[in-house]
Amino acid sequence: MTHDLVIRGGTCATAADTFTADVGITDGRIATLGTGLDGAEVIDARGKLVLPGGIEAHCHIAQESASGGMTADDYRTGSISAAFGGNSSFIPFAAQHRGMGVSETLDLYDSRASGQSVIDYSYHLIVADPTEAVLAEELPAAFARGVSSFKVFMTYDLMRIDDGQFLDILSVAKAHGALTMVHAENNDMIKWMSARLEAGGYTAPRYHAPSHPALAEAEAINRAVALARLAGAALMIVHVSTEEGARLVADARREGAAIFAETCPQYLFLTRDDLDRPGMEGAKFMCSPPLRDAATQAALWRHLQAGTFSLFSSDHAPYRFDASGKLSNGPDAPFRRIANGMPGLATRLPLLFSEGVNAGRITLQQFVALSAANAARLYGLAGRKGTIAVGADADIAIWDPEEVRTVRQADQHDAMDYTPYEGRELCGWPVTVLSRGVRVVDGGALVAAPGHGRFTARDPIDLTGYPGADIPELDPARNFGARIAPERRG
């Protein structure tokens, strides 16, 4: 049998195994794993790692904020940057704002993505206006469309939902096999702290960190977990930045709840000291939740190693350091009026490989799980993406584990004017990235054209193995009121 393409002699890795094999690709899928395979084209991968292409599961592309600011990257530049970083698919957000319908929102993002991406894509729907029509009709229609995850906010006045709305959304998600994601910070704590800082004249970028205290994240995560347990629903807590928050996630998982979490490169590689750079340079490092301290970094690494975090995502939120982005409210804007977010699509995986795998903090299998396999399982792509297996899409990243490069903005291939990791030396880089068997990046050059990437409808999530939490009030057999209710109605 002659395959369309054979990747020959590389060391293959999945979330469970490492093995040496040729990978035979036909019609965009992995057809054979073996030795001595024939192909019309051959990639020599001897001395290289053959890994599942990364799935970037948290990024903001061609997205307006609630106040109207637009991210710098569109689906062309964003997908190209992701591909150069070893990713073969990504799941940006489609943001519903108040007054917008869900179908209207998805149609809008379809128009922005169509014909632009070089890698496959889907959407996480942001739900900011959960009306009765949205809950009863529009969310089920989105699930049928293959959008099986969505995000809610516990902070930001123009986006936040209250606890009752959160429970309604969790219940709808449970009924349809969807996964709810949450930005968990206590809105009133942040507003109270911010107002006190501003009243005291503390408005420089460095004061963004104390305006979002660790307690605000811990309180919101604790409440979100309780709401998910009551609804009996799965929950993904995004961009966890504190030791307290990670511990709450670990405790909930130990008790059997379907609680998942991610953390991000900025919380492992940067600290709040970066916010205190001269002048307004600290604005480049403003994100929410904010950067923490070195002790928190060490704690988050321990949780990453222990399995508390299922995902390691970039939270790429690209706002340029100019009047179109970070400084849109003036060159001396107070921290409360500076756009939050940092770029990181192309550096997510090289950072984790260099400082995780090559530094001995995590195994290669853990790297695959955090970069691709867990995202495929949790976001409805299992069996198609995130693994090296017969029948899966040939979404593959070939890594040179010994290549040393210095991070430069010029190599990010995005629409940004800075990278927060400028000058950092990393060991281990993706050298070839395939999407459905087609070279997207090869030898430092973009090969695929915009439009190669296509929308990928996703499946309901499988929560086998998560028994859920025991909530007595939800069990009619133990609820006195439920037992007597029929007699009273009679």
N, C-alpha and C positions, 0 to 999 in steps of 0.2 A: 504493500500500500504506500503510495506517495502522498504525503500531506502537502497542504498549501505552504506551510512553514514549519520548520523544526527548530526548536531551541535546544542546542546540543551540549551535553556534558556539564550542565550547571548543577549547583547544589540547591535543590528545591526545598521550600519550607512552607508548612501550613501552621495553623494554631496548635496542632497536635504533634506533627512529625517533621523530621528532616531526612531527606533522601537524595541520592544522586540519580538523575534520570534525564533522558531526552523528553521534551514535551512536543508532541505532534499536534498541530493545529489545522483544522479543516473547517471551512465555512464559518469562521469566527469563533469556533468553540474548541476546547481541548478535546481531542479525539483519542489520543493515545499517550500513555506514560510508559516508557520502556527504554530499551537501549538499541543502538544501531538503526534508528528510524531514518527514513528517507523523506526529503522534502524538496519541493520546487525551489524554495529558498531556505537557507540555513543561517542561523545566528549562532556563532561560537560563544558559548557561555562558560567555558572552562575557567575556573578561578573566580567565577561570579556567583552571586546568589540570585535565584529565580523565585520571586515572591509574588503573592497576589498584589495586584495594583491597589494602592491605597484608596479608601473611600473617605473622602473629606465630608464629614457629617454635620458640620456646623460652620457655615460661612454666609456672609451677607453680600449678595451680588445683585447689581442693578436694583437696589432696594432703597426706597425713601424711608426716612425716619418719620415719626408722627408729626414732627415740626416741619417736615418738607425737605430736609437735607438728603441728597442722593449720594450713595457710595460711589467711589471713583471707578471701581471695576464693573464692567458689563460682562455678559456671558462669553464674549470672545477673550478679553484680556484675563478674566478670572480663570477660565478653563485652561488657558495656555499656562498661566502661572502654576496652577494646580498640577498640570501634567509634568512640568519641569521639576516639581517636587515629588514625583513618584506616584501621583494619583491617577487612576484611570476612570474614576467617576466621582461625582460630588452631589450633595443635596443642599442647595441654598434655600433661603426662606422666601416664601410668598406672603407678604405682609398685608393682612386685612386691616384697614383703619376704620374707625367708627363711621357708620353711614354707608360702608361698602358691603356688598354681598360677597359670599364665598366664591360663587361661580364667576362673578365679575373680577375678583382678585386673581383667580387662577387663569382666566382668559388673558388678563393683563400681562402676567408673567410668561405665559406661553408666547405672547407677541414679542416679549423682550428676549426670550431664549431661542426662538426658532431660527435655525440656520446660523447660529453664532458659536455654539460650543464645539470644542474639539474632543471632548469626552462626554460620556453619558451622564445624564442628570435627572434628578427628580426634585420635588419641593417638600419642605416642611411648611405647612400652613400656619401662619401666626393668626390667632383668634383674639381679636380685641373687642368685638361687638357680638356677643353670643345671644342674639335675639331668639325668640321662639322659632322663627322660620329657619334660622341658622342651625339650631339644635335639632329640630325635627326633620328638616328637609335638606338643607344645604351641606351640612357635614356628612350625612350618609351619601349624598351624591358625590362629594369629594372622595370618599373612601372607594366608591365604585369606580372612580376615575383613576385609582391607583395611588392616591395620596393618603398614606396610612399613618401619618404622624403629624402632630401639630404642636405649637408652642403657645404658652400663655405667660403673662407677666404678673408678678405680685408687686411690682413697683412701676414708676413712671405714670403720671396722672393721666396721660392721653392713651395709655395702653393697658393699665392694670385692670384686673377683674377682682371681684370680691369673692369671699369664700363660698357663698352659695352658688355663684356662677361657676366657680372652679369645680364644685361637686357635680353640677349638671354636665359640664364638659367631660369630666372623668367618667361619668356614667354612660354617656353616649360613646365615648372611646371604648369602654369595656364591651359594650354591646356589639361593636363592629370589629374588634380585634385591632384597634389602633393604639398607638403609644403617644401619651401626652408628655410634652417636655415643659419644664418650667424654669423661668428666671426667678430665683428665690432670694429676694431681699425685702426687708420690712420697709415699706414706703414711708411711713410716718417717722420711723427712726432716722432715716436718711434726710428727710426734709427738716426735722428738728435740729439735727447736727449741722446741716448746711446753713440754716438760718443763723444759728449761734456763731458759727465761724465767720460768716459774712458780716454779721453785726459787729464783730470784733476787728474787722478789717483784714481778716485772713482769707485772701481771695486768690493767691498764686496757685499754679497747678499742683504744688506739693500738698495742698490742703484737700485735694480731692480724696486722698486715701483716708484721713480721719473722718471725712464726711460720710463714708460708707463703712461703719465699724463692723468688725467681725461678728459682733452680736446680732447685727441686722441680718446677716446671712444665716447664722445659726437658728435664730428664731423663725425665719421664714421656711427654712428646710424642715425644721421640726413640725411646723404647721402643715406644710405641704405633704409630708409623710403621713400625718394623721388623717388628712383629708383623703389621700389615696387609699389608706387602709379602710376607712369607713366606706368608701365607694367600692372597695374590692378591685381596684384598677391598678394597672401598671403605670409607673411614673419614671421619667428620666429627668434627673436634676442636672442642669447644664452648668458648665464653667464653675465648678466648686473651687473655692479659693482659700478656704480656711480649714485648719485642723478640726475645729469643732463641727463644721459641716460634714467633713469626711467621716468623722466618728459616728454621727447620726445615721449616715447612709449605711455604714458597716453594721451598726446595731440593728437597723431595720432589715437588712438582708439576712443577718443571722437568725432573726425571728421568723423568717420565711416569707416576708413581703416581697412583691415584685418591684423593688426599688432599684433603679440603676443610676449611674452618675458618670459624668465626664469631668476631666480637668483639661487644662490648656497649657501650651508652652510658656506663656508669659508668667504663669504662676510657679513654674519650675526653674526659669532661667533669668527672670528679672525681679527686682524688688522695688519697694516704694522709694528707695534712694534715687532711682532713675527719675522720679517725678521732681526731684530737687536739683535738676541740672540748671545751668545758668540761663537767665532770661526766661523765655517762654519754651525752651527746649523740652522742659518737662511735660508740656502738652502732648508731645508725641507718644508719651507712655501712659496716657489716660485711657482707661477702659473700666467697665463696670461688670462684675465687682472689681475693685482696684487691686493693684499689686500689693503684696504683703511683705513680710520680712524674711530674713534668711532662715530663721527657725521654722517658719511655716513652710518654706520650700522643702526643708528636710523632712518634715512630717508628711507632706503630700507625696514625696518620693516613696516613703514607706508605704503609704496607702496604695500607690500605683503598683508597687512590688507585691503587695498582699492581695490584690484583686478587688479592692474597694471600687476602683474605677474601671468601668467596662470600655470606656472610650477615651481617646486622647485626640482632641479636635482643636483646630486653629482658632475658632471664633474670629476669623478674618473679617474685620470691619474697617474697610479702607477709606480713611478721610485724609486727604492730602494736607500737608503742613503749609497751607496758604489760605487765601480768602474764600476759596471754594469749599474748604473743609474745616480743619481744626480752628482756623482763625476767621471764620465767617462772621463772627460778632466783634471783630476788631483785633488788632495786634496785642492788646493788653486786656483781653476779655477776662472776667473772673471765671474761676474754675466751673461754676455752675452753668456757664454759657459757652463752654468748649465742647465740641463734638467728642463723644466717647468712642473708642475703638482703635485697634491697631491692625496692621497687615500681618500676614503670616502663612499664606497658602503654600508658598514654595519652600518654607523652612521647617514646617511642622515635622515631617518625617526625618529629614537629615538631622535635626536636633535630637529627636528621640533615638535614632540609630546610633549617633555618635556618642551621646552622653548616657544612653540607656544600654544598648547592646555592647558597643565597643568598650564602654567603661565598666562593664560587668554588673550593672545594676539590674538588668532584666535579661531574660533569655530571648533568643531569636523567635521562639514560638510566642512568647508574650508580645513581642513587637508586632507580629502578624495579627494577633488577636486585637491589640489596641489600635492598629492602623487600618484594619480592613475586616477581619472575620467577625468581630462582635457587632460592628455596624451593619454588616449584611444580615446577621441573625436578628438583631433588634429592629431593624427598619425594613424588613420584608424583602430582602434580596438574597436570602440563603439559597444555596444550590446553583445560583447564577453568577454571583460575584463574591469576592472575598476569600477564595480558596483556589488551590491548584488541584483540580479533580476532573476526571473524565465527565464530559457533559456540561461543565461550567463555561461561561464566557471566557475567552482567552484575554482576560484583563490581567496583564502581567507587568511587573516592574523588575528589570534586571539591575542589580546593585553591584557596584564595585566596593567591597567592604573596606578596602585599604586606600581608596582615593581621598586625598586631603585637599580641601578647598577652604578659602576664606570667604565668608558671606559678604556680598556686595550688593547694593541696591541695583546696580546695572544688570545683575544676573537674575533678578526676581521675575522679569517678564510680566509685571503687572502694570497698572496705571498709576502707581504710587510714586512719591518723590523721596521716600525714605524706607528703610527697614530698621526695626528696633534691635536687630541682631548684627548690625554693621560691624565688620572687623572680627567677628568670632570665627575661629578656626575649627572646622568640623572634619571628622574622619568617617567616610562611608557615604556614597552618593548614588542615586539612581542614574544609570547611563542610557538605558533604553526603556521606554514605556509603550506598551501595546494596549489598545482598546479594541476588543472583539477581533483580535488577531491582526490589527492594522497598526503599524508603527505610528505613534503620535510624536514622540521625541526620540531621537537617535543621534548619538555622537555629538550632543550639545546643540542640535538643530531641531527646529520644529518641522515635522514632516507632514502631518495630517492638516487638512484644511478646515476652517470653520464650517460647521454643518455636519461634520462626521458624527459628532455626539448627538444622541437622540434621547428623548424623554423615555424614562423607564418606569412603567407602572409597577407598584410594589404590592406585595401580598400582606394579608393580616399577619400579625406577629404570633408566634407560638410560645406560650408561657409554660409549657410542660416542665415540671420540676419546681414550680413555685406554688406551694400549697395555699399561700395567702395567710393573712393574720386572722386570729379568732376574735370576732367582734360579737359579744353576746347579744347586743340589741338587734343584730341582723338575723338571729336564729329564732324563728317563731316557736320552736319546741321548748325554748328556755325563756321566752318572753311572756310574762304573765298577762300583759295587756293583749298580746296577740291571741292567746288562748281563749280569753273571755270575750273577745270582740264578736265572734259569730253569735254567741248567746245573746248579747245585747242587741245585735241587729235583729234577731228573731223576736 
